[in-house]
């Protein structure tokens, strides 16, 4: 993991301790590890389970309302777990855009959320739920 992947406030493991990243603490990047994105983290961030599929494996769909852009346009950020694909927009009526990026770690979701909303995504951030 490198500094260019992280923003101030991203959750990371530093020597097996959960911390928010900052640039002032003299971090040794040999000891920083990403946090895998799990259903538990999605729920902490205010995502809600909206659909569940059972194929050869179980897949759950989680969504969270977000405000996008300067026009305060409301969209839905939808993520499948285990992660296969993400969508922005109304996933269930096909009014959506597929996110062609990998989101495997908590900091990646935090960075995507900030890029879309210009707001930080933290555990206690429920203002957009």
Buried (B, 14 or more C-beta within 10 A) or exposed (E): BEEEBBBEBBBBBBEEEEBEBEEEEEBEEEEBBBBEBEBEBBEBBBBEEBEEEEEEEEBBBBBBEBBBEEEEEEBBBBBBBEBEBBBBBEBBEEEBEEBEEEBBBBBBBBBBBBEBBEEBBBEEBEEBE
